[in-house]
């Protein structure tokens, strides 16, 4: 029973923060096009680690935003792998 709660909570956080992160990338791209005040790179690099890695990856490639910056790609991929490791632990290793 407790295992289902942890998995459900993880999936809820993953979806919530991925949507938020996706819209952060979308907003930053639109502001960049209009030469407006931008979302800081620090924010765009931190949010993938707060369960938003899928949203960051989708946002990067959907809007072609920050794709030329290798550290963004590696940051988002590492955050994704870390979160998938947590997910696998919850499914397989949690008793």
C-alpha positions, 0 to 999 in steps of 0.5 A, a space after each residue: 500500500 505504501 509503495 503505491 503512495 510513493 509511486 503516485 506522489 512521485 508521478 504527481 510531482 513529475 507531471 506537475 513540475 514538468 508542466 511548469 518547466 515546459 512553460 518556463 522554457 516556452 516563456 523564455 523563448 518567447 521573451 528572447 524573440 521579443 527582446 524582453 526580460 528573460 528567465 534566468 539560466 539558473 532557474 532553467 538549470 535548477 527546475 529540471 532537478 525539481 522533478 521537471 526534467 521531462 518538461 525541460 527536455 520537451 521544451 528545449 526541443 519543441 521550441 529549439 531553446 538552449 539546444 546549442 548550449 551543451 550544459 543545458 542538454 547534459 544537465 537535463 539528461 542527468 536530471 532525467 536519469 537521476 529521476 528515472 533511477 528514483 522511479 526504478 528504486 520505488 518500483 523495484 527496490 522499495 519493500 
